[in-house]
Amino acid sequence: MSVSSVLKAAIAIATLVGLVACGGNDSRTGPLVVGMELAYPPFEMSDKNDQPIGISVEIARALGEHLGRPIKIENIPFDGLIASLRTGKIDLIISSMTATEQRAKTIDFSDPYLETGLCLLVSKDSDIQEIGQLNQPGRKVAVKNGTTGHNYAANEITAADVLLFDKESEAVLEVSQGKVDAFIYDQMSTYKNWTKRANTTRAILKPFKKENWAVGIKKGNEELRLQVNEFLRTFKAQGGFEKLGDKYLAEQKEAFAKLGYPFYF
């Protein structure tokens, strides 16, 4: 190759590198890929045309507008979301994910945007009033596999029998039929399950362990984490979360106000 050819090749490479550096294909302007499992209404779900809808979907799209980036939503099973984030398949997780110390070992989290907590669903005529009454010999406690309720029971419920269920509905049915003393689950779902089975169950909605949901971000992506935090502050200040609560959770919002519990957002 002649000297002139070498120079031309070098210039071409330098030009290409310069274009990329200036944003020719910049990840800061390209589609933002958000992972969520569309199986947790009203936060993550699909409409009759199999299109994603719900609170988390609207948060993701508002984030895209804030950053000036198009949003692509990937429907991924919940237990595969962290792996998808770590391998670069997605840029963010917005999927009703609790920010835990264990998860924070492998991914970063934004500031929290929702506060909830673990509470109890018990049978209608049960004498149970608080979590301390469960940790006794002869008691049976239901938990859903892989949840923070499961983690809590594994670490804290040592005297009672802890029964593991793969489906939320199975655990609720056991409580409804009086086969277990309580089901440890989040406030939102416990309220929903209680209203569906008000004749046979009772909800103790005051959380005995508070939890926060946050946006999952790949380790080390500090620029994106700061951008997400800025968006969350702005969205809250502009009443975005308040509007989502009114749109999707009006009944719960009213019920929590009557019970004297702070609302989630």
N, C-alpha and C positions, 0 to 999 in steps of 0.2 A: 504494500500500500504506500502511495506517495505521501510526502509530507503534507501537501495540500489536502489530500484525502483524510489524513489523520486529523488535521485542523478542523475540517468540515464536520467530521464525526464528533469531535469533542464539543464543537459549538452546538451541534444538534442535541447532544446529551445534556449540555448545560441549559439549553433552552427548555427542554422537556422538564428537567428538574425544577427550573424556575417557575414553569407553569403550574406544576403540582404544588410547589411551596406557596404560590400565590392564590391557590384555591381552585385550580382547574378541575380537581376532583376532590376537593377538601371535605373531610368528614364533618366539618363544622357547618357545612351548608347542604350536604346531601341528606337523604331520608334518615329520620331517626327511627330505628327499629325498636318497638316496645313489645316485650313479652308479657303475656298474661294468660291465665286459664279461663276461658269463657264458660265458667260453670258455677259462678257464685253470684247470683242475682241479689240485689240490684246493682252490684258493683261491676261484675264482669259477666256478660251474657251475650247471646245472639238473638236477633230478631227473626221474624218468619222467613226472611230472605237470606238467613244465615250470615247477616252482617253484624259486626260487633257493636254493642250498645252498652250503656250503663255508666255509672259514676266514674269508674276508672278510665273508661274509654273517653269520656268527656274531659277528664283531667289531662289525659295524654294529648288530646287534640288541642286543648288550650295551651299546653306546654309547647307544642309545635308552632302554634301561632306566635307565642311569645318569643321563640327563638328564630322565627322566620324559616322553619324547616318543615318539609312534609313529614307526615307520620305514617309508618307502616306497622300494623299490629299483627303479631304472630301469636296464634293460639297454641299454647304449649302446656302439657300437663304440669301441675304445680311442682311436683317433685323433680321436674327436669329444667326448671327455670334458672336455677343458679348455675348449673352446668352450661346451659346455653349462653348465659352472660359471660362466664369465664372463658369460653371458647370463642367468643366474638360473634356468635350467631345473632345475638340481640345486643342493643346498646343500653337498655334499661329494663327493669322489672317494675311494673305498676300493677300489682295483682293482690291487693289486700294482704300484703306480706308484713308480718310482725318483725320488727328489727330486734333480733336477739344477739346475745354475745357470741353464741356458737356460729350463727350465720355471718357475723361481722369478722370472723376469722378468715373468711374466704372472699367476701365481697364488701364494698363500702355501702353506706346508706346516706340518704339525704337527711335533712332535718325531718322530724316526724310531722305528718299532716293530719293524723287522726288518732285519737286516744280511745281505747276500749279496754276490756279487761276480762278475766276469767270469772265466771259466776256459775250458778247451779240451777239445774232443772231437776225438781224432785216430784214425787207423786203427790197428788192432791191432799191426801190425809197424812202425809209424812210429818214427823215431829222435828225434822231437821230445819234449823234456822241459819246455820253458818258452817263454814268449811271445817272448823275444828271438831264438829260432831261426827264427821265422816271417818276420821282416822281411829277407828275402834274395831276390835275383833267382831266378826259377824256381819259387818257392813259390806255392801257390794257397791263399787263405784265404776261407772261406765266412762270410757274415754274413746275418742276417735284416733285411730292409728296415725302417727306422724304429726299431730297437732301440739300446740303448746300446752293444752290440757293434759295430753298424754305425758309430755315431759314433766309437767308439774307433779302428776300422780306418781310417776316413776321415782321421783326424788323425795317427795314429801309424804305420800300415803304409804306408810309402812305396815300398819296393823290391819287394815281392811283388805279385802280382795279387790284387785283392780282388773276389770274385764275390758278387753281390747276389741273394738269393732272397726271394720273397714268403712262402714257407711254411717253417716250421721243419723239417718232414718232408723237404722237398726237400734242404735243406742236410745233414741227417743221412744221407740216402741217398748223397750225393756222397762223404761221408767214409767210409761203410761200403764203398763200391765202390772206394775208393782214388783217386778222381778229383780230390779236393782234399786238402791236407795237414792242415787243421784247420778246425773250426767254432768261432767265438767266440760264447759264449752264457752265460747265468747258471748258477750252480751247481745250482740245483734241477732245471732242465730238462736240463742236461748229465748229471746223475746218472740221471735217468729214461731218457734216450735211450741211455745206456751199458748200463743193465740190460736194456733191450730188445734190444740188439745186442752183447752181451758177446763174441760169437765173432768179431766183425769190427771192433770199436772199442775204444778205451781212453780213460778219462776222466782228465784232469789237473785234479783238483778244487780244488787250492789256488788261491784267487783272486789274479790279478795286479793286479786293480783292484777295490777294495771299493766297494760301493754300499749305499744305505739306502732302504728303502721308507717312505713317510710318507703321511698323509692330506692330500689336496688341499683347500684352502679358498679361497674367493673373496678377492681382494685387499682388505685393509682390514677384514675381519670379525674383529677382534681378540678380541671377546667369545667367539665360537664357537671360535676357535683355542685360547684358554686353557682353555675347557671340554673340548675334545678332548684337550689335553695332560694335564689333570687326570685324565680317564678313563683314558688310556693308562698313566699311572703307577699308578693304583689297580688296574687290570685286571692289570698285570704283578705287582704286589705280592701280589695275591690268587691268583696262580698261573693266571690265565686263559690266558695264552699257552702255558704249560707243558702245560695240559690239551689245548689245540688241537693242539699238536705231537704229543702221545701219540695223539690221536684220528685225525688225518689223515696224519701223517708219521712214524709209528713206525719204519718200515723205514729211512728216511733218517736219523732221529735216531740209531738204533743204528749205522748204517754210519759216520756222521760221527764218532761217539764212538770207534770202532775206528781210524779214520784219523787221529784227533787234531785234527780240525777243530771249531771252535766251531759249535754249532747256530745256526739262523737267528734265533730270538727272544732 
